[in-house]
Amino acid sequence: MQQDSRVFVAGHRGLVGSAICRKLQAEGYSGVLTRSRSETDLTDPGEVRHFFAESQPEYVFLAAAKVGGIHANDSAPADFLRDNLQIQLNVIDAAYRAGVKKLVFLGSSCIYPKHAPQPMKEEHLLTGPLEPTNEWYAIAKIAGIKQCQAYRRQYGFNAISLMPTNLYGPGDNFDLQNSHVLPALIRKFHEAREAGEATVTVWGSGMPRREFLHVDDLADACLFLMQHYDGEDIVNIGWGEDLSIAELAAMVKEVVGFEGEIVYDSDKPDGTPRKLMDTSRLTGLGWRPSIGLREGLEQTYRWFLENREAIRA
């Protein structure tokens, strides 16, 4: 991929897509292509084919997806399955037919079985039942992986699949009903501090363990793998370390400056007990993350404060 290559970032307004755009621009790539939903609806095959025929991108980062936390996945399973399947099918097929040189597909750590051995290796895919609260999204992402592999085998299309762990950072969704755990905690603790509340309630027992990666680290890994990896096998992208939700809540509480108590609502679902990625395949290729969780939390909270009026809430 050259500095003047035509590079389409699908989903450029989302957490991941916007980070990839920032990375490409910082590295001097001048041919970045983006389309808003009003310009090109990626769930519409005709619109997607027209865009590829008209714009002729040479490289694609497929970061567009319908995403959300446990509540969102549990409340709208049909939407999560349908929309993600449509986006993936349309973009991957149109990219192949338009002669795209290489496509990067972004999946998720939720593709792995609920009780997968820890840390989760790439070969654990499809070895057991999924976590029920997000299986619809997971099934769609697994289908995307298999589509990339099928198009590679049948057509020789160079599509690679990357599986990031839990992400956070600038541009995240801080909606308390539909967001993931880390941005939801930032907003909860911030609003409780502003209101002078005595407690903050956190969903679940606090016992599940999660791994978190700053989205700018992910963008760096995506560009690295676009340039240096061409295999059929999926690649995990993570930090390689995890912490409990209770430890995360305590860290967010400290960063935000909330002085009250944390209460856990054990009637709410915990989700998967643990999700830690084995990143040895990625580190073996020569890439490691650089933004620690405390540093990333402080940066993300500053971004939240600066963009409170404009955040997707």
The 8 nearest C-alpha neighbors of each residue, nearest first, counted from 0:
[[1, 4, 226, 2, 58, 225, 3, 57],
 [0, 2, 4, 3, 28, 5, 30, 29],
 [1, 3, 28, 4, 29, 27, 0, 30],
 [2, 4, 30, 29, 1, 28, 5, 0],
 [5, 3, 1, 30, 2, 6, 0, 57],
 [4, 6, 30, 56, 57, 31, 58, 3],
 [5, 7, 31, 58, 56, 32, 59, 30],
 [8, 6, 32, 59, 56, 33, 31, 9],
 [7, 9, 60, 11, 33, 59, 10, 32],
 [10, 8, 61, 63, 62, 11, 7, 60],
 [9, 11, 63, 16, 62, 12, 13, 8],
 [10, 12, 16, 17, 13, 9, 8, 33],
 [13, 11, 17, 10, 16, 14, 35, 170],
 [14, 12, 16, 11, 15, 10, 17, 170],
 [13, 15, 170, 171, 17, 16, 18, 12],
 [16, 14, 18, 17, 13, 62, 214, 19],
 [17, 15, 11, 19, 10, 13, 18, 62],
 [16, 18, 11, 20, 12, 19, 15, 14],
 [17, 19, 21, 15, 20, 16, 215, 218],
 [20, 18, 218, 22, 16, 21, 17, 23],
 [19, 21, 17, 23, 18, 22, 24, 16],
 [22, 20, 18, 24, 19, 23, 25, 17],
 [21, 23, 19, 25, 20, 24, 26, 18],
 [24, 22, 26, 20, 28, 25, 21, 19],
 [23, 25, 27, 21, 26, 28, 22, 20],
 [26, 24, 22, 23, 27, 21, 28, 20],
 [27, 25, 23, 24, 28, 22, 2, 21],
 [26, 28, 24, 25, 29, 2, 23, 3],
 [29, 27, 2, 23, 24, 26, 30, 3],
 [28, 30, 3, 31, 27, 2, 24, 4],
 [31, 29, 5, 3, 4, 6, 28, 32],
 [30, 32, 6, 29, 5, 7, 33, 28],
 [33, 31, 7, 6, 8, 30, 5, 34],
 [34, 32, 8, 7, 11, 9, 31, 35],
 [33, 35, 38, 39, 36, 32, 9, 11],
 [34, 36, 38, 37, 39, 33, 12, 10],
 [35, 37, 40, 39, 38, 34, 41, 10],
 [36, 38, 35, 39, 40, 34, 41, 46],
 [39, 37, 35, 36, 34, 40, 46, 50],
 [40, 38, 36, 37, 46, 41, 34, 35],
 [39, 41, 36, 42, 43, 46, 37, 38],
 [40, 42, 86, 43, 47, 39, 89, 44],
 [41, 43, 86, 85, 40, 44, 82, 89],
 [42, 44, 41, 46, 40, 45, 47, 89],
 [45, 43, 47, 89, 46, 48, 42, 41],
 [44, 46, 48, 47, 43, 49, 89, 50],
 [45, 47, 49, 43, 44, 48, 39, 50],
 [46, 48, 44, 50, 49, 45, 41, 43],
 [49, 47, 45, 51, 93, 50, 46, 44],
 [48, 50, 46, 52, 47, 51, 53, 45],
 [49, 51, 47, 53, 48, 52, 54, 46],
 [52, 50, 55, 48, 54, 53, 49, 97],
 [53, 51, 49, 50, 55, 54, 48, 97],
 [52, 54, 50, 51, 55, 49, 48, 56],
 [53, 55, 51, 56, 50, 52, 32, 49],
 [56, 54, 51, 52, 53, 57, 97, 5],
 [57, 55, 5, 6, 58, 54, 7, 99],
 [56, 58, 99, 5, 100, 6, 55, 4],
 [59, 57, 6, 101, 56, 99, 100, 102],
 [60, 58, 102, 7, 6, 8, 61, 103],
 [59, 61, 103, 8, 62, 102, 9, 7],
 [62, 60, 104, 9, 63, 103, 59, 105],
 [61, 63, 10, 16, 9, 105, 60, 15],
 [64, 62, 10, 9, 61, 16, 65, 86],
 [65, 63, 83, 66, 62, 10, 86, 82],
 [64, 66, 79, 83, 82, 67, 63, 78],
 [67, 65, 64, 68, 79, 136, 72, 71],
 [68, 66, 177, 178, 71, 179, 72, 69],
 [67, 69, 179, 178, 71, 177, 70, 72],
 [68, 70, 72, 71, 132, 73, 133, 67],
 [71, 69, 73, 72, 68, 74, 177, 176],
 [70, 72, 177, 74, 67, 68, 73, 69],
 [73, 71, 69, 133, 74, 70, 75, 76],
 [72, 74, 70, 132, 71, 75, 69, 76],
 [75, 73, 71, 72, 70, 76, 69, 77],
 [74, 76, 78, 72, 77, 73, 71, 79],
 [77, 75, 79, 78, 72, 135, 73, 80],
 [76, 78, 80, 79, 75, 81, 135, 82],
 [79, 77, 81, 75, 76, 80, 82, 83],
 [78, 80, 76, 136, 77, 82, 81, 83],
 [79, 81, 135, 77, 78, 139, 136, 83],
 [82, 80, 78, 84, 83, 79, 77, 85],
 [83, 81, 85, 84, 78, 79, 80, 86],
 [82, 84, 86, 85, 81, 64, 80, 139],
 [85, 83, 81, 87, 139, 82, 86, 88],
 [84, 86, 42, 82, 88, 83, 87, 89],
 [87, 85, 42, 83, 41, 89, 84, 88],
 [86, 88, 84, 90, 89, 85, 91, 143],
 [89, 87, 85, 91, 86, 90, 92, 84],
 [88, 90, 44, 86, 92, 87, 91, 93],
 [89, 91, 93, 87, 92, 88, 94, 86],
 [92, 90, 94, 93, 88, 89, 87, 95],
 [91, 93, 95, 94, 89, 90, 88, 96],
 [94, 92, 96, 90, 48, 95, 91, 89],
 [95, 93, 91, 97, 99, 92, 96, 90],
 [94, 96, 92, 98, 93, 97, 99, 91],
 [95, 97, 93, 98, 94, 92, 99, 48],
 [98, 96, 94, 95, 99, 93, 51, 52],
 [97, 99, 95, 96, 100, 94, 57, 55],
 [100, 98, 57, 94, 101, 97, 58, 95],
 [101, 99, 57, 58, 98, 157, 102, 156],
 [100, 102, 157, 58, 158, 99, 59, 103],
 [101, 103, 158, 59, 58, 60, 159, 104],
 [102, 104, 60, 159, 158, 61, 160, 59],
 [105, 103, 160, 61, 159, 161, 102, 60],
 [106, 104, 161, 62, 160, 61, 162, 103],
 [105, 107, 162, 140, 161, 104, 163, 160],
 [108, 106, 162, 163, 109, 110, 164, 105],
 [107, 109, 164, 110, 162, 163, 111, 106],
 [110, 108, 107, 111, 137, 133, 130, 112],
 [111, 109, 137, 108, 107, 141, 112, 140],
 [110, 112, 124, 109, 108, 113, 123, 115],
 [113, 111, 129, 115, 127, 128, 114, 126],
 [114, 112, 130, 129, 271, 115, 128, 111],
 [115, 113, 112, 116, 127, 271, 272, 128],
 [114, 116, 112, 113, 117, 119, 111, 123],
 [117, 115, 119, 118, 114, 123, 120, 112],
 [118, 116, 119, 275, 115, 274, 276, 273],
 [117, 119, 275, 277, 276, 116, 120, 274],
 [120, 118, 276, 117, 277, 116, 275, 115],
 [119, 121, 277, 122, 123, 118, 276, 278],
 [120, 122, 123, 124, 233, 234, 235, 119],
 [121, 123, 124, 120, 125, 119, 126, 233],
 [124, 122, 121, 120, 126, 125, 111, 119],
 [123, 125, 111, 122, 126, 121, 110, 112],
 [126, 124, 127, 123, 112, 111, 128, 110],
 [125, 127, 123, 124, 112, 128, 115, 111],
 [126, 128, 112, 125, 129, 115, 113, 114],
 [129, 127, 112, 113, 130, 126, 125, 114],
 [128, 130, 112, 113, 134, 131, 127, 111],
 [129, 131, 113, 132, 134, 133, 271, 112],
 [132, 130, 134, 133, 129, 270, 135, 113],
 [133, 131, 73, 130, 69, 134, 72, 270],
 [134, 132, 72, 135, 131, 136, 130, 137],
 [133, 135, 137, 131, 136, 129, 130, 138],
 [136, 134, 80, 138, 137, 133, 76, 79],
 [135, 137, 139, 79, 134, 138, 80, 133],
 [136, 138, 110, 134, 140, 135, 139, 109],
 [139, 137, 141, 135, 140, 136, 134, 142],
 [138, 140, 142, 136, 84, 137, 141, 80],
 [141, 139, 143, 137, 142, 138, 106, 136],
 [140, 142, 138, 144, 143, 139, 137, 110],
 [141, 143, 145, 139, 140, 144, 146, 138],
 [144, 142, 140, 146, 141, 145, 87, 147],
 [145, 143, 141, 147, 142, 146, 160, 148],
 [144, 146, 148, 142, 147, 143, 149, 141],
 [145, 147, 143, 149, 148, 144, 142, 150],
 [148, 146, 144, 150, 145, 158, 149, 151],
 [147, 149, 145, 151, 146, 150, 231, 152],
 [150, 148, 146, 152, 151, 147, 145, 153],
 [151, 149, 154, 153, 147, 152, 148, 156],
 [150, 152, 155, 156, 148, 149, 154, 153],
 [153, 151, 149, 150, 155, 154, 148, 156],
 [152, 154, 150, 151, 149, 155, 156, 148],
 [153, 155, 150, 156, 151, 152, 149, 95],
 [154, 156, 151, 152, 153, 157, 150, 158],
 [157, 155, 151, 154, 150, 158, 95, 101],
 [158, 156, 101, 151, 155, 102, 159, 100],
 [159, 157, 102, 147, 101, 103, 156, 151],
 [158, 160, 103, 104, 231, 102, 229, 230],
 [161, 159, 104, 233, 144, 103, 105, 234],
 [160, 162, 234, 105, 233, 106, 235, 104],
 [163, 161, 235, 107, 106, 108, 236, 234],
 [164, 162, 236, 107, 235, 108, 237, 161],
 [163, 165, 108, 237, 166, 236, 107, 211],
 [166, 164, 211, 210, 212, 163, 167, 108],
 [167, 165, 212, 211, 214, 213, 164, 168],
 [168, 166, 213, 214, 171, 212, 165, 181],
 [167, 169, 299, 214, 213, 171, 170, 295],
 [170, 168, 171, 299, 302, 14, 167, 303],
 [169, 171, 14, 168, 172, 13, 310, 17],
 [170, 172, 14, 169, 168, 173, 167, 182],
 [171, 173, 178, 311, 174, 312, 170, 182],
 [174, 172, 182, 183, 312, 178, 175, 171],
 [173, 175, 312, 178, 177, 176, 172, 183],
 [174, 176, 183, 177, 178, 173, 186, 187],
 [177, 175, 174, 178, 70, 71, 68, 183],
 [176, 178, 71, 67, 174, 68, 175, 70],
 [179, 177, 68, 174, 67, 172, 173, 175],
 [178, 180, 68, 181, 182, 67, 183, 177],
 [179, 181, 183, 182, 184, 178, 68, 244],
 [180, 182, 184, 183, 179, 185, 167, 247],
 [183, 181, 185, 173, 184, 180, 179, 186],
 [184, 182, 180, 186, 181, 175, 185, 173],
 [183, 185, 187, 181, 182, 186, 188, 180],
 [186, 184, 182, 183, 188, 187, 189, 251],
 [185, 187, 189, 183, 184, 188, 190, 182],
 [188, 186, 184, 190, 189, 185, 183, 191],
 [187, 189, 191, 185, 186, 190, 184, 192],
 [190, 188, 186, 192, 191, 187, 255, 185],
 [189, 191, 193, 187, 192, 188, 186, 194],
 [190, 192, 188, 196, 194, 189, 193, 195],
 [193, 191, 257, 195, 189, 190, 194, 188],
 [192, 194, 190, 191, 195, 189, 196, 188],
 [195, 193, 191, 192, 196, 190, 189, 197],
 [196, 194, 192, 193, 191, 197, 190, 259],
 [197, 195, 191, 194, 198, 192, 259, 199],
 [196, 198, 259, 260, 195, 199, 191, 258],
 [199, 197, 260, 259, 261, 196, 200, 262],
 [198, 200, 261, 262, 260, 201, 188, 191],
 [201, 199, 262, 263, 261, 264, 198, 202],
 [200, 202, 263, 264, 262, 203, 199, 261],
 [203, 201, 264, 267, 263, 200, 265, 204],
 [204, 202, 265, 269, 267, 264, 268, 205],
 [203, 205, 265, 206, 263, 264, 269, 202],
 [204, 206, 245, 244, 203, 207, 243, 263],
 [205, 207, 204, 243, 244, 208, 245, 272],
 [208, 206, 272, 243, 273, 244, 205, 269],
 [207, 209, 243, 273, 242, 244, 241, 272],
 [210, 208, 241, 274, 242, 273, 243, 275],
 [209, 211, 241, 275, 240, 165, 164, 242],
 [212, 210, 165, 166, 164, 209, 213, 238],
 [213, 211, 166, 237, 238, 165, 214, 167],
 [214, 212, 167, 216, 215, 168, 166, 295],
 [213, 215, 217, 216, 168, 167, 166, 212],
 [216, 214, 218, 217, 213, 18, 219, 168],
 [217, 215, 219, 214, 213, 218, 288, 220],
 [216, 218, 214, 220, 215, 219, 221, 213],
 [219, 217, 19, 215, 221, 220, 216, 18],
 [218, 220, 216, 222, 217, 221, 223, 215],
 [221, 219, 223, 217, 218, 222, 224, 216],
 [222, 220, 218, 224, 223, 219, 225, 217],
 [221, 223, 225, 219, 220, 224, 218, 226],
 [224, 222, 220, 226, 221, 225, 227, 219],
 [225, 223, 227, 228, 226, 221, 222, 220],
 [226, 224, 222, 223, 227, 221, 228, 103],
 [225, 227, 224, 223, 228, 222, 0, 229],
 [226, 228, 224, 225, 223, 229, 284, 222],
 [229, 227, 224, 230, 225, 226, 159, 223],
 [228, 230, 159, 157, 227, 231, 158, 225],
 [231, 229, 232, 228, 159, 233, 157, 158],
 [230, 232, 148, 159, 233, 229, 151, 158],
 [233, 231, 230, 234, 160, 159, 121, 148],
 [232, 234, 160, 161, 121, 231, 235, 162],
 [235, 233, 161, 162, 236, 281, 232, 160],
 [236, 234, 162, 278, 163, 161, 237, 276],
 [237, 235, 163, 162, 278, 164, 234, 161],
 [238, 236, 164, 239, 212, 163, 276, 278],
 [237, 239, 240, 212, 288, 211, 210, 236],
 [238, 240, 237, 276, 278, 277, 275, 241],
 [241, 239, 238, 210, 275, 242, 276, 237],
 [242, 240, 210, 209, 208, 275, 239, 243],
 [241, 243, 208, 209, 246, 210, 244, 247],
 [244, 242, 208, 246, 245, 207, 206, 209],
 [243, 245, 205, 247, 246, 207, 208, 248],
 [244, 246, 205, 248, 243, 247, 249, 206],
 [247, 245, 243, 249, 244, 248, 242, 250],
 [246, 248, 244, 250, 245, 249, 251, 243],
 [249, 247, 245, 251, 250, 246, 252, 244],
 [248, 250, 252, 246, 247, 251, 245, 253],
 [249, 251, 247, 253, 252, 248, 254, 246],
 [252, 250, 254, 248, 253, 249, 255, 247],
 [253, 251, 249, 257, 255, 250, 254, 256],
 [252, 254, 256, 250, 251, 255, 249, 257],
 [253, 255, 251, 256, 252, 250, 297, 296],
 [256, 254, 252, 253, 257, 251, 189, 188],
 [255, 257, 253, 254, 252, 258, 192, 189],
 [258, 256, 192, 252, 255, 259, 188, 253],
 [257, 259, 256, 260, 192, 252, 197, 253],
 [260, 258, 197, 198, 257, 261, 196, 199],
 [259, 261, 198, 197, 199, 262, 258, 257],
 [260, 262, 199, 198, 200, 263, 259, 201],
 [263, 261, 200, 199, 201, 260, 198, 264],
 [262, 264, 201, 200, 204, 265, 203, 202],
 [265, 263, 202, 203, 266, 267, 201, 204],
 [264, 266, 203, 204, 267, 263, 202, 268],
 [265, 267, 264, 203, 268, 202, 204, 263],
 [266, 268, 203, 265, 202, 264, 269, 204],
 [269, 267, 203, 270, 266, 202, 265, 69],
 [268, 270, 203, 271, 207, 267, 204, 272],
 [271, 269, 268, 272, 132, 130, 69, 207],
 [270, 272, 113, 273, 130, 269, 274, 207],
 [273, 271, 207, 270, 208, 269, 274, 113],
 [272, 274, 208, 271, 207, 209, 275, 117],
 [275, 273, 209, 208, 276, 210, 271, 272],
 [274, 276, 118, 210, 119, 117, 241, 273],
 [277, 275, 119, 118, 278, 239, 237, 235],
 [276, 278, 118, 120, 119, 279, 239, 275],
 [279, 277, 281, 280, 235, 276, 239, 282],
 [278, 280, 282, 281, 277, 283, 235, 284],
 [281, 279, 283, 278, 282, 284, 234, 235],
 [282, 280, 284, 283, 278, 279, 286, 234],
 [283, 281, 286, 285, 279, 284, 280, 287],
 [284, 282, 280, 281, 285, 279, 286, 278],
 [283, 285, 281, 282, 286, 280, 227, 228],
 [284, 286, 282, 283, 281, 287, 223, 280],
 [287, 285, 282, 281, 284, 220, 288, 283],
 [286, 288, 282, 289, 285, 281, 238, 220],
 [289, 287, 216, 290, 238, 286, 237, 212],
 [288, 290, 291, 287, 216, 238, 213, 215],
 [291, 289, 295, 288, 213, 294, 292, 216],
 [292, 290, 294, 293, 295, 289, 213, 288],
 [291, 293, 295, 294, 296, 290, 211, 212],
 [294, 292, 296, 295, 291, 297, 250, 254],
 [295, 293, 297, 291, 292, 296, 298, 290],
 [294, 296, 292, 298, 293, 297, 291, 299],
 [297, 295, 299, 293, 298, 294, 292, 300],
 [296, 298, 300, 294, 295, 299, 254, 301],
 [299, 297, 295, 301, 296, 300, 294, 302],
 [300, 298, 302, 296, 168, 301, 297, 169],
 [299, 301, 303, 297, 302, 298, 296, 304],
 [302, 300, 304, 298, 303, 299, 305, 297],
 [301, 303, 299, 305, 300, 304, 169, 306],
 [302, 304, 300, 306, 301, 305, 307, 299],
 [305, 303, 301, 302, 307, 306, 300, 299],
 [306, 304, 302, 303, 307, 301, 308, 300],
 [305, 307, 303, 309, 308, 304, 310, 302],
 [306, 308, 304, 310, 309, 303, 305, 302],
 [307, 309, 306, 310, 305, 304, 311, 312],
 [308, 310, 306, 307, 311, 312, 305, 303],
 [311, 309, 307, 312, 306, 308, 172, 173],
 [310, 312, 172, 309, 173, 174, 171, 170],
 [311, 174, 173, 310, 172, 175, 309, 307]]
